[in-house]
Amino acid sequence: MKKHLLIATLAMTASVSLYAQAPKEYAGEAFSALSPNGQYAISSSYESTAIRNLTTGEVYSYTESYYAGNGNVASNTGVVVGMTMAPMAQYWKDGEWHDLPSVADRLMSKADGITPDGSRIVGSVSPETYGGDYEGMMLVPCYWDMQADGTPGELHMLPFPEKDFAGRTPQYITALRVSDDGKIIAGQVQDYSGFVCQPIVYRQDNNGDWTYALIHDELYHPEGFVLPEDPGEGPSTQPEAYMTPDELAAYEQALAAYEQAMDEWYAEGTWDYDTMPVYPDAADYMGDASKAAFEAALAAAEEWDAKWTEYSEAFQELCEMVPGFTFNNVLMSGDGKLYASTAQSGDFFTGYSYVPYVYNLNDDTYTAYTDNEESLIVSSMANNGTLLAQVPQSFTNPAAQAYIMPAGTDKFVPLYDYFTTANPSLAEWMKDNMTHEYTMYDWYYDEDLDDYVETSTTEEVLATGIPFTNADMTIIATAVENFWFDWANGDPDTYVDVYGYILPLNYVSTGIATMDATKAHAVVKGMVGGTLAFTGEVASATVYDMAGNMVYAVKAPESTVATGLNKGIYVVKMVAADGTTTTTKVAL
C-alpha cells in the first residue's frame, strides 16, 4: 500500500527554478549519481541505465549495453562517463555513447569520474603488456583530457604502486573520482587476494607531473607484526610434469585404452566390479630418473604446503587488523580535501558490518565513525563535507534506509528524522509517499523435520533508500528496491524492480506554518534583503541553512529583524512566549 498526499509548492526564485520544486517518484529508475549542479540524474539498475535531465524532463534509457561508472560520473555540461558490458570505457554526450581513445586494444577499461566542467575524465585500463611485475594485475589508473573540439584526447597513465600492502601484485589499481580542478584523483588499490582495498590519491603539481600516495599506509603495517615471506607458487604434483616424452606418450596411450575399456564396460551393463578396468598408475610408466624427480617434487610440495599454511594464516590475521574498504566505494569533496569510504568486515554467513571513514587529505588526519546505531555504508558527499549513507537491505531490514551526517557534526541520523527539523514539508512528503507495506518471509522445518513451514509478517516501512546529493546539496536522489509488490493480487506485467525519488531541498508545501497570529504562537515570514518578519510573542528564534547548519540566532526579536543572510531557503525554529516550538521554512 502506498499513500498519497495532495501538495502544492511555494514559488521559488529564479536561482532555484532549475530543479523540480516538488519531490517526485520515478518508477524503474534507481538513481545512483547527480551532476554537481543537480541538473542531471543518473540511474543504474540490474538491466538498465538512464540519464535524466531534471530541467527539461528529457530522459535517455539504455538496456544491458551501457553502464555508468562508480565515481562522480556526470559533468555540469551534460557528459556522463561509464563503460560497456565488455567492459570498455565510454562517455555519453548529446544522446550518444562514444569510445574513449586507446581502449579498443585493452582487455578491460572503464571511466568512473569527470570534472564539473567536463575537461578531464578519470578511469582505469588493463596494463598494455602482461607478465613480470604486471602478472595478474587487471586494471591500472589513467585519465583523458578534453580537446578544444570537445572530444577526449589521448590516454594518459597515472603512476601507481606495483606491490600491495603485503608485497604482492595488486589485482586492481583504480581512479574513481576527480576534484573540481582535475588535479586530485581518488581511487583504491585492491590487493592480490582481492579481500583488502586500500585508499590511494594521485596529485598533479603545477608542472603537470603526477605523484601518488597511499593514504595512511601505516594502518596496513601494524607495529610489531611480521608477515612471513610468501612462498609463491608450489611445485607441480602432477606426475606427467616429470615424464620424458616417450614415457608421457606411453602413459597417454594407456589412458586412452582405459577410457575405451570403461565405455565397453558401461555398455555391457552388468556392473560387475570384478571386471571393471583399472585406472593406469603413472608410476608404471616412469623410469627411475622420472620417479626420483617426482618424489623430490612431492617432498618439496609438502614443505611448500607448510610454508603456505603459515603465510596464509598470518595473512588472514593481518587482514583482520587492517581496514579493508568496500570495493569502488570512494567519495571525495570537490576541493579534494576530504576522502571518504566504508570499511567492511565479516562474511556472508556471519553477516557484514560497515564503518564509515573520512580522511582529511590536507592535515593528514582521519576519523572512523564507529559509534553508530546502525552499520552504515557511505554513498555521497557534498562539497561542504556533509555525508550521506545507507543502512543496506538485509534479511532483517526489508529496505535500505538513508542517513545523513551534516557538515560540522559527528553523528549520522536517519534522513527522515533530519528533515523533520530541517525541512518539515519534505519529511511529510517522504512519510506519505515513501511508506509501503513490506512482507517479510521466513521458512523453516517443523520439529520433526517433516514439513516445511512458511511464515510471514507485514508491516509499514518508510523506505528512504540509498541517498545521493549534488555538490552544494540542493537536491537529494534516492534509490529503493521494490519489495512491496503484491504478487497475490497484482499484475506481474506491471511489476517494477526499483523506484527512484528526487527530493529538492527547497521544497515547501502551502500548508506549513500557517498559524493563528492572534494566539501566542510564533509566526514568521521572509522578506527581501534577508529580513525576517515575526508575528506573535516570540521568545527566541534560530535560523538554519538547508544543510542543517545554524546561521543566525536572536532572543526576543523585534517585529522585523535584518539577518544579513544571503538570498536562499532557510528553516526558522522559534520558541513562543508560552513555550510552544514552531519550525517554519522561509524564502529570503
N, C-alpha and C positions, 0 to 999 in steps of 0.2 A: 504494500500500500504506500502511496506517495501522496503527501498533502500539497495543496497549492494555496497560495495567499495572493489576493489581488493587491498589486502595489502600483504606486506611481513614483516618479522621480522628480527631484528638485532640479531646476535648470542650473547648469553649471557654466562657468566662464569658458571663453574660447580656448584657453590654455589646456583645459582638461576634456574638451569635447572630442578629442581624438579617440577616446575609448567609449565602449558601450556604457551608458550611465546606469543601467540596471544589471544585476547579476544575470547570468544565463546558463542554461544547461544545454550540452551538445551530446546527443546520443551517438555512440560509436567513435568518439574522439577522446583518447586518453592523453591529455596534454602532458608533455614532458619538458617543455622549454618555452621561453618567451624571448623575443628580441629585447635588447636593453631599453628601448623606448616603449615597449609594450605593444607595439603595433602588430607584430606577427606572433602567432601562437602555433607551436609545432606539436603534433600529437603522434604517438607511436603506440601501436598495439601489436598483437601477435602476428597479424596478417596485413597490416596496412600502415601507411604513413600519410599524414595530411598536413598541409601548410595553409593556415587560415590568416587572412588579412582582417584584423578586427575593426579596421576603419571602414573598409568597403564591403565587408562580408564575403568577399571572394575567397573560395577555397579550392585547393588543388589536392586531389586524393590519388594515392598510388598503392597498389596491392602487390605484396610479395617481392617486388624487384628492388625497391629503394628503401633505405633506412637512414634516419637522421643519426648524427654522431652522438658522442657521450659527453660533450662539454658544452661551452657556450656556442651553440650551433648556428644561431641566426644573427645577422647584422641588422642595423637600422636601415640599410639600403635595400633590404629585401633579398639578400643572398643567404642560402641555407647550405650547410655542409653535411656530408654523410658518406654513404657507400652503397654499393650494390650487394647482392647476396653473395657474390664471388668470394671474399669481398674486394671491391675495387673503389678507391677514393673518388668521390664525386662532389660537385657543387651544383646547386639549383639556382636558377636565375630566370626571371621572366617566363615562368611556366615550364621550363625545360631543365633536365639534368644533363650535366656535361662531365666528361672525364677530366681529372686533374692531370697535368703533364707528368710524363715519365713514370706512370704506374702500370701501363699495359703489360710490361715485361717483368713485373714483380709478382711473386706468388700471392702476396697479400698486401693490401693497403687500405687505409681509412682516413677520413678527415673528421676531426672532432671539434675544432674551435675556430672562431673567426672574430676579428676585432669589430667594434661597433660600426666603424666607417667602411668595413669590408676590405681593408687594404692588405691584411695578412691572414692566411689560413694555416692552421697547425694540424698535424696528424702523425701517422706512423706508417712505415712501409717495411716490407721484408728486406733484409740485407741483400745487397746486389750479388754477393757471392757467398757461398756456404763452405763449411769446413773450417778447420783451425779454431780460432777463438770464436767464430760465429756459429759453430756447430750447435744446432738445437735452438738458436736464437731466431724467433719468428717475426718480431717487429722491432724497429728502432725509430727514434723520433726524427721529425722533419717539418718543413714549412714551405709555403709558397707565398710570394708577394704579387699583388695585382699590378698589372702594367697600365700604361696610360689609356689603352683602348678598353679597359675594364675586364680583360681576361687574365687568368693567372699565368705568371712567368714560370721559369724553370724550377725544378725541385731542388731544395737546399737541405742538407743534412745537418742535424744538431749533434754536438758532442755528447757522448754517453759513456757510462762505466761498462767495461767489458766483463766484469765479475759482479756477482750478487753479494749480499752480506755474509754468505757462508763460503765465498771464494769460488763459486761455480758459475757457469754461463747462465745468465738470466733467460727466461722464456720470452718475456715482453719488456720493452722499454718504450713508454708511450709519452706523447704530448697531447694533453686533453683540453686545456684551457689557456687562453691568452689574455693578457692585460689590455686595457683600452689603447695604450700606446704601442702595443705589439712587442715590447722589449722584455717582457717577463712571461714565461710559459711554464705551466704546471703539469706534472704528469706522475707516473708511477714506474717503479721497477718491480716486475714480478719475478720472483726468484726461480731457480732451476726446478724446484719441486712443484711450483705452482700454488703453494699454500700461503706465501707471505708476499704482500705488496708493500713496498717502501716508497715514501714520498720523495719526489725529485723536482727541482726547479731549475730552469735554464734562464740565463740573463745575457742580454746583449749590451755591450758598452757603447760609448759614443763613437768608437772607431768601427763599429759594426761587428766586432768579434764576440763570439759566444763562449760562455763557460757554464758548467753545471755544478750543482751542489746537492748532495743527499741531505735532506732536512733532518736535523738532529740524528745523525748517523750513530751517535754514541748509544742511542736506545737499542741498537741492534748488535751491540758488542758489550754485554753485561760484564761489569768488572769482576774478575776472578774466574770467569767461565772460560774453559778451554775446550774448543771443539776438536775432536780427533781428526786426523787427516782423512779426507775422502779417499777410499781405496780405489775409486774408479770402477771400470768395468772388470768383472771377474773373468777368469779363463773359461773357454768353452768346455762343456762336459758332454758334447756330442761326439761319439766315437768316430763318426765319419770324418771329423776335422783332423784326425791323426792317421788316417789310412793313406797308403800310397795309391796312385791312380789305378793300378791293377787290382789292389785289394778292394778299393771302392767299387770298381766295376763288377767284381765277383759278388760283392755284398748286395749291390743293387739288383743283380740278376736273381739272386736268392729271394729278395723281397718281391720281385715281380712274380716269381714262381709261387711264392706263398699266397699272394693275393689271388692268383688264378685258382690255386687249390682251395682257398676259402670259398670262392664263388661256386666251385663244384660241390663243396660240402654243404653249403646252404641249399643248392639246387636239389640235392638228394632228399633233403627234408627229414632225415632220420634223427637228427640231433643226437647222434652217437658221439659223445665227447671223447671216447677212446680212439676214434678215427679222425678227430679234429686235427688239422695241420698245426704244426708247432712253429711259432714265430722264430725266424732265424736270429741266432746270437751273434752280434757283431764281432765278439772276440774270436769266434771260429774263423773269421776271415782276415784276421790281423796277424802279421808276423811279429817276431819278438821285439823289434825296434818300435813298431807302432804300438804294441801293448805297453811297452815301457813309457813311451811318451804320453799315452792316455792315462796310465796310472799316476804319472807325475802330475798331470793336469788335474786329476781328481783330488790329489793331496793338496795342490795349490788352491783349488776351489774351496776346499774345507777351511784352509787358512783365511782365504778371502772372505768367506761367509762369516767367520768370527769377527773380522775387522769391520765388515759391513754392518753387522748387528750392533757392534759398539758405536759405530758412527751414526747409524740411523736412530738409535735410542737417544744419543746425545743431541742429535739434530732436532728430534721431536721435543726434547726438554727445552732446547733453545727457542723453538717456535712458540712454546707456551709462555716464554718470558718476554718476547718482543711484541710490539703492536703490529699485527697483520691487518692491513686495511682492506676494505671491500673493493673488489676489482672494479675499476673505472669510476669509483665514487670519489671525485675530486671537485672541489669548489674553490673559487678564488675571487676576491673582490676586484673591481675594475682597476684600482690603482696598483694591484699586485702586492698589496701589503699583507693580506690575510689569505691563508690556505686552510681549507677545512676538509676533513674526511671522516670515515667511520671505521673504528677498529672492530674486528669481528672475532668472536671466539665460540667454541662449541662445535657441534656437528649435527647432522640430520637426525640422529637417534636421540641425542641428549637435549637437542634444541640449541638455537643460536642466541647469543647475546651481543648487543651492539653498544659502543661507547663513542660519542662524537668527540673529535679532536679539532682544536683550532690553533694554528701556528701563526704567530706574528713574525713575518719574514723581515721586518725592519729591525726589531730589537732582539730577535733570536729567542723569543720565549714561546711557550705553548701552554694550553690548558686542556686537560682531559676531563670532560663533563661526566663524571661517574655517578654523581648524586642525582639521578633521575628516577622518577617513579616508574617509568617505562623504559624499555630497551628501544633506543632511537637510532634511525639512520638519517643523516643529514641529506637534504635533497636540493636546497637552493640557498643562495646568499645574496643579499642586497649589497650595494656598494658601501653603505654605512656600517656593515657588519651584522645586520640582522640576519639570523639564521632560521631557515625553515627545515623541518624534519618530519619523519613519519614513524609511527608505530606500525610495523608491517603486518599484513594479514597473516593469520596463522590458524591452527586448529582451534584455538581458544578465542581468537579475535576475528570475528566474521568479516571485518572491513578495515582497510588501512585508515589510520587516523592522523590528521595533520597537527603538528606542534609548531610553536614559534618561540624563539628567544630574541626579544627586541635588543637592538644595539644598546650597550651600556648596562645590560643586565647579565645575570649569570645563571638563569633558570629557564628551562623550557616549560611552556604552559600549553594546554590544548588551544588550537587556533580559535575554536568557537568561544571558549572562555575568555580569551584575549579580546575578541570583538564585542563581547557583552559590555565591555567598558570602552574600548577604543572606537567601536562603531556599532552601536546597538541595532541600527537598521539592518546592517549586513548580518549580524548574528541572528536576528529574527528571520531574515530571508533564508539563511542556512538551515535553521531549525525546521522551517516549514517546507523546504524544497529538497533537503538532503537527508531527511529521515525516512527510513524504509523498514518494512518488516522482514527481518532476516530469519531464516530457518536453519538451525544448526542440527546436524545429524550425528548419531553415534551408533556404532554397530558392535555387538559382542555376542559370544556364545553363552547359553544358559549354564547353570551349574553342572548339568550332566553332559555338557558339550554336545548336545544333540541338535538343538535348534539355534538358528542364527536370529538374533533379536535386533530389531532396529528401533531406536528411539529418536525423538526429535523435540526440540524446543523452539518456540518462535518468540521473538522479541523485537521491539522497535529500536533501531540503532541509527544514531546520527553519524553518517559515513562521510567524513570530511576529506578522506583520500590522501594522495601523495601531493604535497604542495610545491609550487614553483612561483617565483616572483621575477620582476624585471629589475633594472639597475637601481632606480630610485623608489622602488616599492610602491608604485601607484596602482598596481594590479596584481592579483594572485590567481593562478590557474591550478586546478587540482585534477587528479585522475582517480576514478573509483571503478573497481571491478563489480559487475552486476551479479550479485548472489541473491537478489531478492525476487528473481523471476519466478512466477507461479507456474511451475511446469504442469501441475494437475489441471489447471483451468485456463492457462494461457495458450496462445497460438505460437508454437515453436518457430514459425516463419517470421514472427515479429520480435524474436529474442535478440537482445543487444548485449554483447560481451562487456562493453565498457561505456562509461559516461564521463564526460569532461565538464568542468564548471569554470566559468570565468567570473571572478569576483573583483569588480572595480572598488578600490578603497575610497573613492569619492561618492559612493552611493549613499543617498538619503531618501527615505520614504516620506511621503507627505504626512504620515500620521504621527511622526515622532515630535516630541517636545511641544505639543500644543496644549498648554496648561492654563488653568484659570488664573489670570493675573490678579483677581480680587482676593485670592487666598494668599496665605503666607508662602506658598511655593515659589521657587525662583524660576524666572523665565529669562532667556537671553536670546538675542539675535545679533547677527553680524552686520557690520556696516562698512562702507567703502573707506579705505585708508587704514584698515586694521583696528577699527573701533568696535567695541562690544557695547550693546545697549541692554541693560538689566531692568527687569520689572519685578516687583515683589521685594520682600525683605531678605536680602542676600547677606549671609554671614561671611562666606568666602567663596572664591572661585579659582579653579586650576585649569589651565589650558594645555592640551596635549596635541602633538602633531600626529600624522597618520601612521607613524612608526611606533607610537606609544611613548615618545619622549616628552617629558614635561617642559614646556617652553615659556610659560608665564603663570604667575600666581598673584592673587590680590586678596586682601581681607577687607570686609565691609565696603565694597566698591560703590562709587557714585553711580548715578543712573547711566552715565556713559563713561567708558574707560578707553583711552588710547593705549593699545598694547604694543605698538611698534612692530607687530608681526607682518611678515610678507603676505602677499595675496596667496590664498590657498584654502584648503578644507581643514578644520580643526575640531577637536572634541572638547567641550567645556563641561567640567564636573563642578556642580555648585552645591553648597550646603546652605539651606534657608535658615531663617531665624528660629523656626520650630524644629530644626534638626533634620528636616526632610532632605534627602540627597536626590539630585536630578542630574542626569547626563544627557547632553544635547550636542548634536552635530551642527556646526555653523560654517558658513562660507564668508570669507573676508575678501 
